[in-house]
Amino acid sequence: MDDHTAHHTEGRAEHQGHGRHDVDPGSPQGRGELNRLAVSATTHCLTGCAAGEILGLVIGTALGWSNLPTIVIAIALAFVFGYSLTIIPVLRSGLAIGAAVGIALAADTVSIAVMEIVDNLIVLVIPGAMDAGLTSWLFWVSLAVALAVAFVVAVPVNRAMIRRGKGHAVAHRHHH
């Protein structure tokens, strides 16, 4: 199963189970499903964030920009890619662009913001990481560590939002 099919299968599972009163988020089965959905939502977010960040860092480095504009473009592109990963399948479900954008904003903003804050702070505090350049192992290992930590921090945030019917739960209601 490819990532796109897996994403939609997970979306259907969440759509079928989310918000139903017969699924108790306090039960072991309900907690397991909630955890699975939170990890799935965070992986979705990580994909968009990583793609946008890497592209932004490549652009900033290629243009010889300093750290601040490079980080700004990387964050902007992380949001663009993250939102796009939600908007496209929601548009395919038949919603208008305005509604799809609204759903993406509701579904992804908090998750992307948490990941961006955490991973950028980590890369900035690792000595020499931002100045190491794209050909340095220090840069790439720092980015990988930063994204991994951001993922770990974002999972409970996404879990809490999904449990309340917010975050990715909003987008998955529109995946069929």
N, C-alpha and C positions, 0 to 999 in steps of 0.2 A: 504494500500500500504506500503510495507516495505521500509526501507531507501535506499536499493540498487535500487529498482524500481523507487522510487521517484527521486533519483539522475539521473537516465538515462532519465526519463521523463523531468526533468528540462533541462538536456543536449540537448534533442531534441528540446525543446522550444527555447533554446538559439541558437542552430544550425540553426533552421528555421528562427529566427528573427534577429540574430546578423549580423551586417554588411550589412543588407539590407537598401537600400536608402529610402524605404517607411516607415521605423520606425524612427521617429525623436526623438533623445534622449533629445531634448529641449522641446518636447510636454509633457503634463501631462501623457499620456499613455506611451510614450517612457521613461520618467523619472521613472515611476512606475515599468516598466519592468526592467530597468537598476538597480534600487534599489533592486528588487527581486533577480535578478541574482547575485548582489554583496553580498547580505545576504546569498544566497545559497552557493556561492563560499567560503565565510568566514566561514560558518558552516562546510563545507567540510574540510577546513584548520584546524579549531578548533578541529575537531574530531581526525585528525592525530596528531596534536600537543599535545592534552591532553593525548592521549593514549601513545605516546612516552615519554612525560614528566613523567607521573605517573610511567610507567615501569622503567624509568631511576632513578627516586627518590627511588623507592622500591629497585632496585639493589644497588644503592649507599648506602642507609641506611642499608640494610641487610649485606653488606660487610664492614660496619663501615667506609666508606670513608668520607673525609672532604667535605666541601661545593663545592670547585672548581671542583674536578673530578666528583662529583655527578651531578652538573649542566652541565658539559661538556657531560656526557653520556646522560643526559635527553635531551639536545638540539640535539645531534646526533640522538637519537632515534625519536625525534619529526620530524626531516627531513626524516628519513627512513620511518616512518609510513605515513607522509604526502605525500611523493612521491609515496609510494606504493598504496595509495588510488586513485592516478591518473593513475599510470602505468598499474595496473591490468585491468581496463575497456578499456584502450587504446589498450592493447595487445589483448583483446577479439574482438576488432574491426578489427583485422587482421594485425596490424602493427608489424614490427620486433622489437625486444627488444631495439636495438640502437635508433630507431626512437621514441619508447615509452618513453625511458629515456630522450631523448632530449625534448620531449613534456612536460614531468613532470617537468623538470628543468625550462623550459620557463613558465609553468603554475603556479608553486607553490613557487619558490624560494623567491620572494619578499614578498609574503603573509606570508609564514612561518617565514622568517627572522623578519618581523615586529612583528608578534605575539610573537616570542621567546624573542626578545629584550624587549618588553613591559612587558610581564608577568614575566620574570626573574628579571628585575629591580624592579618590584613591590614587589615580594616575598622577594627579598634581602633587601628592605628598610623597610619592616614591621618588627618592633623589635621582635626578637625571632622566627620568622616564620621558618627559615631554621633549627634552632636548636631544634624546638619543637618536631620533630619526627613524624612518620607516625601514631601514636596512639593519637595524639593531635588534638583537634578541631581547635586550632590556625593555625596549618599547613594547614589543609584541607580548612578552610575558607579563609585563605590567598591565597591559590592556586586558589580557585574558584573565588575570587575577581580579582586576577591577570589575569586569563583567560578571565573573563567577560570584563575587561577594554581593554585587548588586542584585543578582538573581536570588540569592539566599535571603536578602533583605526584602525583596519585592514579593516573594511567595506568600508570607503571612499577610501582607497588605492586600494582595489580590484575593486571598482566602476570605478575609474579613469582608471585603467588598462583595464578592460573589454570594456569601452567606446572607447578606442584606439585600440581594437582588440588584446590586450595582456593578460597576466595572464591566468585565467581560460577560457577565450574565446578561447585560443589556444587548450586546451584539449577538450573542448566541440565540436569542429569541427570534432573530431574523434569518437564521441559517436553516434552510430546509433541504 
